Amino acid sequence: MNLSLLFIQKMGPWGIVLIVLVVLLLFGGKKIPELMKGIGKGVKEFKDGVKSDPDADSNTKD
C-alpha cells in the first residue's frame, strides 16, 4: 500500500496531465460530465449510508 502512495507522490504534474488526456480519449468530452455526476451521486449515497442509524438496519432484518 505504501508503494502506491509513493508512486502518486512522485508522479508530478505531467503524469496527471497524461492521465487526464487518456481519460478524455477513452470516454470522450461528452461522457465526462455524466461520469462525474454518477461518481458524485455514489459518494453522496455512501455518505448518507454511513450517517444512517445502524440500529434501524438491524431491526428490519428480523
N, CA, C and O atoms as a Tripos MOL2 file, in Angstrom:
@<TRIPOS>MOLECULE
protein
  248   247    62     0     0
PROTEIN
NO_CHARGES

@<TRIPOS>ATOM
      1 N           0.8340   -1.1930    0.0000 N.3       1 MET1
      2 CA          0.0000    0.0000    0.0000 C.3       1 MET1
      3 C           0.8730    1.2480    0.0000 C.2       1 MET1
      4 O           0.5440    2.2290   -0.6670 O.2       1 MET1
      5 N           1.9500    1.2290    0.7170 N.am      2 ASN2
      6 CA          2.8450    2.3750    0.7410 C.3       2 ASN2
      7 C           3.4750    2.6190   -0.6150 C.2       2 ASN2
      8 O           3.7960    3.7560   -0.9590 O.2       2 ASN2
      9 N           3.6530    1.5590   -1.3880 N.am      3 LEU3
     10 CA          4.2390    1.6940   -2.7120 C.3       3 LEU3
     11 C           3.3370    2.4970   -3.6370 C.2       3 LEU3
     12 O           3.8230    3.3140   -4.4180 O.2       3 LEU3
     13 N           2.0240    2.2740   -3.5590 N.am      4 SER4
     14 CA          1.1070    3.0260   -4.4190 C.3       4 SER4
     15 C           1.0800    4.4980   -4.0340 C.2       4 SER4
     16 O           1.0050    5.3590   -4.9110 O.2       4 SER4
     17 N           1.1380    4.8030   -2.7510 N.am      5 LEU5
     18 CA          1.1680    6.2000   -2.3280 C.3       5 LEU5
     19 C           2.4600    6.8680   -2.7620 C.2       5 LEU5
     20 O           2.4660    8.0450   -3.1250 O.2       5 LEU5
     21 N           3.5400    6.1270   -2.7260 N.am      6 LEU6
     22 CA          4.8260    6.6630   -3.1610 C.3       6 LEU6
     23 C           4.7910    6.9960   -4.6510 C.2       6 LEU6
     24 O           5.3500    8.0070   -5.0770 O.2       6 LEU6
     25 N           4.1330    6.1450   -5.4440 N.am      7 PHE7
     26 CA          4.0000    6.3860   -6.8840 C.3       7 PHE7
     27 C           3.2430    7.6800   -7.1510 C.2       7 PHE7
     28 O           3.6390    8.4600   -8.0180 O.2       7 PHE7
     29 N           2.1650    7.9160   -6.4250 N.am      8 ILE8
     30 CA          1.3580    9.1210   -6.6290 C.3       8 ILE8
     31 C           2.1630   10.3680   -6.2710 C.2       8 ILE8
     32 O           2.0510   11.3880   -6.9500 O.2       8 ILE8
     33 N           2.9620   10.3000   -5.2300 N.am      9 GLN9
     34 CA          3.7560   11.4540   -4.8310 C.3       9 GLN9
     35 C           4.8370   11.7770   -5.8480 C.2       9 GLN9
     36 O           5.1720   12.9460   -6.0370 O.2       9 GLN9
     37 N           5.3880   10.7700   -6.5050 N.am     10 LYS10
     38 CA          6.4600   11.0010   -7.4730 C.3      10 LYS10
     39 C           5.9420   11.2770   -8.8760 C.2      10 LYS10
     40 O           6.7390   11.5690   -9.7670 O.2      10 LYS10
     41 N           4.6430   11.1950   -9.1010 N.am     11 MET11
     42 CA          4.0880   11.3150  -10.4340 C.3      11 MET11
     43 C           4.3230   12.7040  -11.0300 C.2      11 MET11
     44 O           4.8020   12.8060  -12.1590 O.2      11 MET11
     45 N           4.0070   13.7390  -10.3250 N.am     12 GLY12
     46 CA          4.2270   15.0870  -10.8090 C.3      12 GLY12
     47 C           3.1110   15.5920  -11.7070 C.2      12 GLY12
     48 O           2.1760   14.8540  -12.0180 O.2      12 GLY12
     49 N           3.2060   16.8480  -12.1240 N.am     13 PRO13
     50 CA          2.1340   17.4560  -12.9120 C.3      13 PRO13
     51 C           1.9880   16.8470  -14.3050 C.2      13 PRO13
     52 O           0.8680   16.7520  -14.8080 O.2      13 PRO13
     53 N           3.0820   16.4320  -14.9430 N.am     14 TRP14
     54 CA          2.9660   15.8680  -16.2870 C.3      14 TRP14
     55 C           2.2900   14.5080  -16.2630 C.2      14 TRP14
     56 O           1.5990   14.1390  -17.2130 O.2      14 TRP14
     57 N           2.4800   13.7780  -15.2080 N.am     15 GLY15
     58 CA          1.8000   12.4960  -15.0710 C.3      15 GLY15
     59 C           0.2970   12.6750  -14.9360 C.2      15 GLY15
     60 O          -0.4830   11.9100  -15.5020 O.2      15 GLY15
     61 N          -0.1030   13.6920  -14.1800 N.am     16 ILE16
     62 CA         -1.5330   13.9820  -14.0210 C.3      16 ILE16
     63 C          -2.1320   14.4200  -15.3500 C.2      16 ILE16
     64 O          -3.2370   14.0060  -15.6990 O.2      16 ILE16
     65 N          -1.4150   15.2510  -16.0900 N.am     17 VAL17
     66 CA         -1.8910   15.6940  -17.4040 C.3      17 VAL17
     67 C          -2.0430   14.4980  -18.3360 C.2      17 VAL17
     68 O          -3.0180   14.4140  -19.0820 O.2      17 VAL17
     69 N          -1.1000   13.5860  -18.3000 N.am     18 LEU18
     70 CA         -1.1710   12.3890  -19.1370 C.3      18 LEU18
     71 C          -2.3820   11.5350  -18.7850 C.2      18 LEU18
     72 O          -3.0650   11.0330  -19.6770 O.2      18 LEU18
     73 N          -2.6510   11.3680  -17.5030 N.am     19 ILE19
     74 CA         -3.8200   10.5880  -17.0810 C.3      19 ILE19
     75 C          -5.1110   11.2520  -17.5350 C.2      19 ILE19
     76 O          -6.0240   10.5690  -17.9990 O.2      19 ILE19
     77 N          -5.2030   12.5680  -17.4090 N.am     20 VAL20
     78 CA         -6.3990   13.2960  -17.8500 C.3      20 VAL20
     79 C          -6.5980   13.1400  -19.3530 C.2      20 VAL20
     80 O          -7.7250   12.9490  -19.8100 O.2      20 VAL20
     81 N          -5.5230   13.2190  -20.1230 N.am     21 LEU21
     82 CA         -5.6400   13.0430  -21.5760 C.3      21 LEU21
     83 C          -6.0920   11.6380  -21.9450 C.2      21 LEU21
     84 O          -6.8950   11.4680  -22.8620 O.2      21 LEU21
     85 N          -5.5910   10.6360  -21.2470 N.am     22 VAL22
     86 CA         -6.0120    9.2540  -21.5150 C.3      22 VAL22
     87 C          -7.4930    9.0790  -21.1920 C.2      22 VAL22
     88 O          -8.2190    8.4290  -21.9450 O.2      22 VAL22
     89 N          -7.9430    9.6530  -20.0820 N.am     23 VAL23
     90 CA         -9.3670    9.5710  -19.7240 C.3      23 VAL23
     91 C         -10.2190   10.2580  -20.7790 C.2      23 VAL23
     92 O         -11.2730    9.7450  -21.1550 O.2      23 VAL23
     93 N          -9.7750   11.4110  -21.2590 N.am     24 LEU24
     94 CA        -10.5160   12.1100  -22.3160 C.3      24 LEU24
     95 C         -10.5880   11.2770  -23.5950 C.2      24 LEU24
     96 O         -11.6280   11.2360  -24.2530 O.2      24 LEU24
     97 N          -9.5070   10.6260  -23.9410 N.am     25 LEU25
     98 CA         -9.5020    9.7870  -25.1310 C.3      25 LEU25
     99 C         -10.4040    8.5710  -24.9790 C.2      25 LEU25
    100 O         -11.0730    8.1710  -25.9320 O.2      25 LEU25
    101 N         -10.4270    7.9890  -23.8040 N.am     26 LEU26
    102 CA        -11.2350    6.7950  -23.5800 C.3      26 LEU26
    103 C         -12.7270    7.1010  -23.5240 C.2      26 LEU26
    104 O         -13.5270    6.3930  -24.1350 O.2      26 LEU26
    105 N         -13.1060    8.1490  -22.7970 N.am     27 PHE27
    106 CA        -14.5160    8.4210  -22.5770 C.3      27 PHE27
    107 C         -15.0760    9.5120  -23.4760 C.2      27 PHE27
    108 O         -16.2880    9.5540  -23.6910 O.2      27 PHE27
    109 N         -14.2540   10.3790  -23.9980 N.am     28 GLY28
    110 CA        -14.7430   11.4830  -24.8160 C.3      28 GLY28
    111 C         -15.2210   12.6400  -23.9530 C.2      28 GLY28
    112 O         -15.5230   12.4680  -22.7730 O.2      28 GLY28
    113 N         -15.2820   13.7900  -24.5410 N.am     29 GLY29
    114 CA        -15.6530   15.0040  -23.8140 C.3      29 GLY29
    115 C         -17.0900   15.0280  -23.3420 C.2      29 GLY29
    116 O         -17.3950   15.6560  -22.3290 O.2      29 GLY29
    117 N         -17.9840   14.3530  -24.0580 N.am     30 LYS30
    118 CA        -19.3980   14.3960  -23.6920 C.3      30 LYS30
    119 C         -19.7260   13.4500  -22.5480 C.2      30 LYS30
    120 O         -20.6900   13.6860  -21.8210 O.2      30 LYS30
    121 N         -18.9610   12.3970  -22.3690 N.am     31 LYS31
    122 CA        -19.2440   11.4220  -21.3190 C.3      31 LYS31
    123 C         -18.6500   11.8070  -19.9680 C.2      31 LYS31
    124 O         -19.0910   11.2930  -18.9400 O.2      31 LYS31
    125 N         -17.6700   12.6910  -19.9440 N.am     32 ILE32
    126 CA        -17.0040   13.0630  -18.6940 C.3      32 ILE32
    127 C         -17.9840   13.6830  -17.6880 C.2      32 ILE32
    128 O         -17.9700   13.2730  -16.5280 O.2      32 ILE32
    129 N         -18.8340   14.6520  -18.0680 N.am     33 PRO33
    130 CA        -19.7830   15.2040  -17.0820 C.3      33 PRO33
    131 C         -20.7450   14.1520  -16.5340 C.2      33 PRO33
    132 O         -21.0750   14.1720  -15.3480 O.2      33 PRO33
    133 N         -21.1950   13.2350  -17.3900 N.am     34 GLU34
    134 CA        -22.0760   12.1700  -16.9220 C.3      34 GLU34
    135 C         -21.3550   11.2640  -15.9360 C.2      34 GLU34
    136 O         -21.9350   10.8330  -14.9390 O.2      34 GLU34
    137 N         -20.1010   10.9810  -16.2150 N.am     35 LEU35
    138 CA        -19.3000   10.1410  -15.3330 C.3      35 LEU35
    139 C         -19.1020   10.8120  -13.9810 C.2      35 LEU35
    140 O         -19.2340   10.1630  -12.9430 O.2      35 LEU35
    141 N         -18.7890   12.0930  -13.9820 N.am     36 MET36
    142 CA        -18.5890   12.8230  -12.7350 C.3      36 MET36
    143 C         -19.8910   12.9320  -11.9370 C.2      36 MET36
    144 O         -19.8790   12.8600  -10.7090 O.2      36 MET36
    145 N         -21.0110   13.1050  -12.6400 N.am     37 LYS37
    146 CA        -22.3030   13.1750  -11.9720 C.3      37 LYS37
    147 C         -22.6150   11.8480  -11.2790 C.2      37 LYS37
    148 O         -23.1070   11.8350  -10.1510 O.2      37 LYS37
    149 N         -22.3340   10.7510  -11.9450 N.am     38 GLY38
    150 CA        -22.5470    9.4360  -11.3480 C.3      38 GLY38
    151 C         -21.6580    9.1980  -10.1450 C.2      38 GLY38
    152 O         -22.0980    8.6310   -9.1450 O.2      38 GLY38
    153 N         -20.4130    9.6270  -10.2350 N.am     39 ILE39
    154 CA        -19.4880    9.4800   -9.1020 C.3      39 ILE39
    155 C         -19.9750   10.3290   -7.9230 C.2      39 ILE39
    156 O         -19.9240    9.8840   -6.7770 O.2      39 ILE39
    157 N         -20.4440   11.5390   -8.2010 N.am     40 GLY40
    158 CA        -20.9600   12.4060   -7.1420 C.3      40 GLY40
    159 C         -22.1700   11.8050   -6.4460 C.2      40 GLY40
    160 O         -22.2790   11.8730   -5.2220 O.2      40 GLY40
    161 N         -23.0830   11.2150   -7.2170 N.am     41 LYS41
    162 CA        -24.2490   10.5670   -6.6150 C.3      41 LYS41
    163 C         -23.8290    9.3820   -5.7620 C.2      41 LYS41
    164 O         -24.3790    9.1570   -4.6840 O.2      41 LYS41
    165 N         -22.8630    8.6320   -6.2410 N.am     42 GLY42
    166 CA        -22.3810    7.4870   -5.4760 C.3      42 GLY42
    167 C         -21.7520    7.8960   -4.1590 C.2      42 GLY42
    168 O         -21.9810    7.2560   -3.1330 O.2      42 GLY42
    169 N         -20.9560    8.9660   -4.1810 N.am     43 VAL43
    170 CA        -20.3240    9.4610   -2.9590 C.3      43 VAL43
    171 C         -21.3880    9.9670   -1.9890 C.2      43 VAL43
    172 O         -21.2900    9.7320   -0.7850 O.2      43 VAL43
    173 N         -22.4020   10.6580   -2.5050 N.am     44 LYS44
    174 CA        -23.4760   11.1690   -1.6440 C.3      44 LYS44
    175 C         -24.2410   10.0290   -0.9910 C.2      44 LYS44
    176 O         -24.5360   10.0860    0.2020 O.2      44 LYS44
    177 N         -24.5690    8.9840   -1.7660 N.am     45 GLU45
    178 CA        -25.2680    7.8310   -1.2070 C.3      45 GLU45
    179 C         -24.4090    7.1200   -0.1720 C.2      45 GLU45
    180 O         -24.9240    6.6560    0.8450 O.2      45 GLU45
    181 N         -23.1190    7.0300   -0.4140 N.am     46 PHE46
    182 CA        -22.2100    6.4090    0.5460 C.3      46 PHE46
    183 C         -22.1970    7.1870    1.8550 C.2      46 PHE46
    184 O         -22.2780    6.5960    2.9320 O.2      46 PHE46
    185 N         -22.0940    8.5170    1.7650 N.am     47 LYS47
    186 CA        -22.0790    9.3420    2.9750 C.3      47 LYS47
    187 C         -23.3990    9.2150    3.7280 C.2      47 LYS47
    188 O         -23.4090    9.1330    4.9560 O.2      47 LYS47
    189 N         -24.5150    9.1990    2.9950 N.am     48 ASP48
    190 CA        -25.8140    9.0370    3.6440 C.3      48 ASP48
    191 C         -25.9100    7.6780    4.3330 C.2      48 ASP48
    192 O         -26.4830    7.5720    5.4170 O.2      48 ASP48
    193 N         -25.3590    6.6520    3.7170 N.am     49 GLY49
    194 CA        -25.3640    5.3210    4.3110 C.3      49 GLY49
    195 C         -24.5170    5.2470    5.5600 C.2      49 GLY49
    196 O         -24.8770    4.5560    6.5130 O.2      49 GLY49
    197 N         -23.4030    5.9440    5.5710 N.am     50 VAL50
    198 CA        -22.5330    5.9490    6.7460 C.3      50 VAL50
    199 C         -23.1950    6.7040    7.8950 C.2      50 VAL50
    200 O         -23.0560    6.3220    9.0570 O.2      50 VAL50
    201 N         -23.9120    7.7740    7.5680 N.am     51 LYS51
    202 CA        -24.5440    8.5840    8.5990 C.3      51 LYS51
    203 C         -25.8120    7.9420    9.1510 C.2      51 LYS51
    204 O         -26.2510    8.3140   10.2400 O.2      51 LYS51
    205 N         -26.4150    6.9940    8.4420 N.am     52 SER52
    206 CA        -27.6700    6.4030    8.8870 C.3      52 SER52
    207 C         -27.4660    5.6030   10.1660 C.2      52 SER52
    208 O         -26.3550    5.1710   10.4720 O.2      52 SER52
    209 N         -28.5360    5.4140   10.8980 N.am     53 ASP53
    210 CA        -28.5020    4.7010   12.1720 C.3      53 ASP53
    211 C         -28.3530    3.2040   11.9290 C.2      53 ASP53
    212 O         -29.2290    2.6050   11.3060 O.2      53 ASP53
    213 N         -27.2720    2.5760   12.3990 N.am     54 PRO54
    214 CA        -27.0820    1.1470   12.1520 C.3      54 PRO54
    215 C         -28.0990    0.2860   12.8850 C.2      54 PRO54
    216 O         -28.3600   -0.8370   12.4550 O.2      54 PRO54
    217 N         -28.6890    0.7740   13.9880 N.am     55 ASP55
    218 CA        -29.6960    0.0000   14.7180 C.3      55 ASP55
    219 C         -30.9740   -0.1400   13.8980 C.2      55 ASP55
    220 O         -31.6620   -1.1550   14.0000 O.2      55 ASP55
    221 N         -31.2980    0.8560   13.0930 N.am     56 ALA56
    222 CA        -32.5040    0.7960   12.2590 C.3      56 ALA56
    223 C         -32.3740   -0.3080   11.2190 C.2      56 ALA56
    224 O         -33.3610   -0.9690   10.8950 O.2      56 ALA56
    225 N         -31.1770   -0.5180   10.6940 N.am     57 ASP57
    226 CA        -30.9580   -1.5760    9.7050 C.3      57 ASP57
    227 C         -31.0800   -2.9590   10.3380 C.2      57 ASP57
    228 O         -31.6190   -3.8730    9.7130 O.2      57 ASP57
    229 N         -30.5880   -3.1300   11.5710 N.am     58 SER58
    230 CA        -30.6340   -4.4470   12.2060 C.3      58 SER58
    231 C         -32.0670   -4.8140   12.6250 C.2      58 SER58
    232 O         -32.3820   -6.0000   12.7180 O.2      58 SER58
    233 N         -32.9340   -3.8360   12.8780 N.am     59 ASN59
    234 CA        -34.3230   -4.1200   13.2420 C.3      59 ASN59
    235 C         -35.1210   -4.6020   12.0500 C.2      59 ASN59
    236 O         -36.0760   -5.3570   12.2320 O.2      59 ASN59
    237 N         -34.7770   -4.2050   10.8530 N.am     60 THR60
    238 CA        -35.5390   -4.5980    9.6720 C.3      60 THR60
    239 C         -35.2330   -6.0180    9.2390 C.2      60 THR60
    240 O         -36.0090   -6.6010    8.4820 O.2      60 THR60
    241 N         -34.1220   -6.5980    9.6950 N.am     61 LYS61
    242 CA        -33.7490   -7.9510    9.2910 C.3      61 LYS61
    243 C         -34.5360   -9.0190   10.0380 C.2      61 LYS61
    244 O         -34.5480  -10.1700    9.6000 O.2      61 LYS61
    245 N         -35.1940   -8.6890   11.1450 N.am     62 ASP62
    246 CA        -35.9390   -9.6810   11.9400 C.3      62 ASP62
    247 C         -37.1390  -10.2030   11.2150 C.2      62 ASP62
    248 O         -37.8660  -11.0410   11.7490 O.2      62 ASP62
@<TRIPOS>BOND
     1     1     2 1
     2     2     3 1
     3     3     4 2
     4     3     5 am
     5     5     6 1
     6     6     7 1
     7     7     8 2
     8     7     9 am
     9     9    10 1
    10    10    11 1
    11    11    12 2
    12    11    13 am
    13    13    14 1
    14    14    15 1
    15    15    16 2
    16    15    17 am
    17    17    18 1
    18    18    19 1
    19    19    20 2
    20    19    21 am
    21    21    22 1
    22    22    23 1
    23    23    24 2
    24    23    25 am
    25    25    26 1
    26    26    27 1
    27    27    28 2
    28    27    29 am
    29    29    30 1
    30    30    31 1
    31    31    32 2
    32    31    33 am
    33    33    34 1
    34    34    35 1
    35    35    36 2
    36    35    37 am
    37    37    38 1
    38    38    39 1
    39    39    40 2
    40    39    41 am
    41    41    42 1
    42    42    43 1
    43    43    44 2
    44    43    45 am
    45    45    46 1
    46    46    47 1
    47    47    48 2
    48    47    49 am
    49    49    50 1
    50    50    51 1
    51    51    52 2
    52    51    53 am
    53    53    54 1
    54    54    55 1
    55    55    56 2
    56    55    57 am
    57    57    58 1
    58    58    59 1
    59    59    60 2
    60    59    61 am
    61    61    62 1
    62    62    63 1
    63    63    64 2
    64    63    65 am
    65    65    66 1
    66    66    67 1
    67    67    68 2
    68    67    69 am
    69    69    70 1
    70    70    71 1
    71    71    72 2
    72    71    73 am
    73    73    74 1
    74    74    75 1
    75    75    76 2
    76    75    77 am
    77    77    78 1
    78    78    79 1
    79    79    80 2
    80    79    81 am
    81    81    82 1
    82    82    83 1
    83    83    84 2
    84    83    85 am
    85    85    86 1
    86    86    87 1
    87    87    88 2
    88    87    89 am
    89    89    90 1
    90    90    91 1
    91    91    92 2
    92    91    93 am
    93    93    94 1
    94    94    95 1
    95    95    96 2
    96    95    97 am
    97    97    98 1
    98    98    99 1
    99    99   100 2
   100    99   101 am
   101   101   102 1
   102   102   103 1
   103   103   104 2
   104   103   105 am
   105   105   106 1
   106   106   107 1
   107   107   108 2
   108   107   109 am
   109   109   110 1
   110   110   111 1
   111   111   112 2
   112   111   113 am
   113   113   114 1
   114   114   115 1
   115   115   116 2
   116   115   117 am
   117   117   118 1
   118   118   119 1
   119   119   120 2
   120   119   121 am
   121   121   122 1
   122   122   123 1
   123   123   124 2
   124   123   125 am
   125   125   126 1
   126   126   127 1
   127   127   128 2
   128   127   129 am
   129   129   130 1
   130   130   131 1
   131   131   132 2
   132   131   133 am
   133   133   134 1
   134   134   135 1
   135   135   136 2
   136   135   137 am
   137   137   138 1
   138   138   139 1
   139   139   140 2
   140   139   141 am
   141   141   142 1
   142   142   143 1
   143   143   144 2
   144   143   145 am
   145   145   146 1
   146   146   147 1
   147   147   148 2
   148   147   149 am
   149   149   150 1
   150   150   151 1
   151   151   152 2
   152   151   153 am
   153   153   154 1
   154   154   155 1
   155   155   156 2
   156   155   157 am
   157   157   158 1
   158   158   159 1
   159   159   160 2
   160   159   161 am
   161   161   162 1
   162   162   163 1
   163   163   164 2
   164   163   165 am
   165   165   166 1
   166   166   167 1
   167   167   168 2
   168   167   169 am
   169   169   170 1
   170   170   171 1
   171   171   172 2
   172   171   173 am
   173   173   174 1
   174   174   175 1
   175   175   176 2
   176   175   177 am
   177   177   178 1
   178   178   179 1
   179   179   180 2
   180   179   181 am
   181   181   182 1
   182   182   183 1
   183   183   184 2
   184   183   185 am
   185   185   186 1
   186   186   187 1
   187   187   188 2
   188   187   189 am
   189   189   190 1
   190   190   191 1
   191   191   192 2
   192   191   193 am
   193   193   194 1
   194   194   195 1
   195   195   196 2
   196   195   197 am
   197   197   198 1
   198   198   199 1
   199   199   200 2
   200   199   201 am
   201   201   202 1
   202   202   203 1
   203   203   204 2
   204   203   205 am
   205   205   206 1
   206   206   207 1
   207   207   208 2
   208   207   209 am
   209   209   210 1
   210   210   211 1
   211   211   212 2
   212   211   213 am
   213   213   214 1
   214   214   215 1
   215   215   216 2
   216   215   217 am
   217   217   218 1
   218   218   219 1
   219   219   220 2
   220   219   221 am
   221   221   222 1
   222   222   223 1
   223   223   224 2
   224   223   225 am
   225   225   226 1
   226   226   227 1
   227   227   228 2
   228   227   229 am
   229   229   230 1
   230   230   231 1
   231   231   232 2
   232   231   233 am
   233   233   234 1
   234   234   235 1
   235   235   236 2
   236   235   237 am
   237   237   238 1
   238   238   239 1
   239   239   240 2
   240   239   241 am
   241   241   242 1
   242   242   243 1
   243   243   244 2
   244   243   245 am
   245   245   246 1
   246   246   247 1
   247   247   248 2
@<TRIPOS>SUBSTRUCTURE
     1 MET1         2 RESIDUE 1 A MET
     2 ASN2         6 RESIDUE 1 A ASN
     3 LEU3        10 RESIDUE 1 A LEU
     4 SER4        14 RESIDUE 1 A SER
     5 LEU5        18 RESIDUE 1 A LEU
     6 LEU6        22 RESIDUE 1 A LEU
     7 PHE7        26 RESIDUE 1 A PHE
     8 ILE8        30 RESIDUE 1 A ILE
     9 GLN9        34 RESIDUE 1 A GLN
    10 LYS10       38 RESIDUE 1 A LYS
    11 MET11       42 RESIDUE 1 A MET
    12 GLY12       46 RESIDUE 1 A GLY
    13 PRO13       50 RESIDUE 1 A PRO
    14 TRP14       54 RESIDUE 1 A TRP
    15 GLY15       58 RESIDUE 1 A GLY
    16 ILE16       62 RESIDUE 1 A ILE
    17 VAL17       66 RESIDUE 1 A VAL
    18 LEU18       70 RESIDUE 1 A LEU
    19 ILE19       74 RESIDUE 1 A ILE
    20 VAL20       78 RESIDUE 1 A VAL
    21 LEU21       82 RESIDUE 1 A LEU
    22 VAL22       86 RESIDUE 1 A VAL
    23 VAL23       90 RESIDUE 1 A VAL
    24 LEU24       94 RESIDUE 1 A LEU
    25 LEU25       98 RESIDUE 1 A LEU
    26 LEU26      102 RESIDUE 1 A LEU
    27 PHE27      106 RESIDUE 1 A PHE
    28 GLY28      110 RESIDUE 1 A GLY
    29 GLY29      114 RESIDUE 1 A GLY
    30 LYS30      118 RESIDUE 1 A LYS
    31 LYS31      122 RESIDUE 1 A LYS
    32 ILE32      126 RESIDUE 1 A ILE
    33 PRO33      130 RESIDUE 1 A PRO
    34 GLU34      134 RESIDUE 1 A GLU
    35 LEU35      138 RESIDUE 1 A LEU
    36 MET36      142 RESIDUE 1 A MET
    37 LYS37      146 RESIDUE 1 A LYS
    38 GLY38      150 RESIDUE 1 A GLY
    39 ILE39      154 RESIDUE 1 A ILE
    40 GLY40      158 RESIDUE 1 A GLY
    41 LYS41      162 RESIDUE 1 A LYS
    42 GLY42      166 RESIDUE 1 A GLY
    43 VAL43      170 RESIDUE 1 A VAL
    44 LYS44      174 RESIDUE 1 A LYS
    45 GLU45      178 RESIDUE 1 A GLU
    46 PHE46      182 RESIDUE 1 A PHE
    47 LYS47      186 RESIDUE 1 A LYS
    48 ASP48      190 RESIDUE 1 A ASP
    49 GLY49      194 RESIDUE 1 A GLY
    50 VAL50      198 RESIDUE 1 A VAL
    51 LYS51      202 RESIDUE 1 A LYS
    52 SER52      206 RESIDUE 1 A SER
    53 ASP53      210 RESIDUE 1 A ASP
    54 PRO54      214 RESIDUE 1 A PRO
    55 ASP55      218 RESIDUE 1 A ASP
    56 ALA56      222 RESIDUE 1 A ALA
    57 ASP57      226 RESIDUE 1 A ASP
    58 SER58      230 RESIDUE 1 A SER
    59 ASN59      234 RESIDUE 1 A ASN
    60 THR60      238 RESIDUE 1 A THR
    61 LYS61      242 RESIDUE 1 A LYS
    62 ASP62      246 RESIDUE 1 A ASP
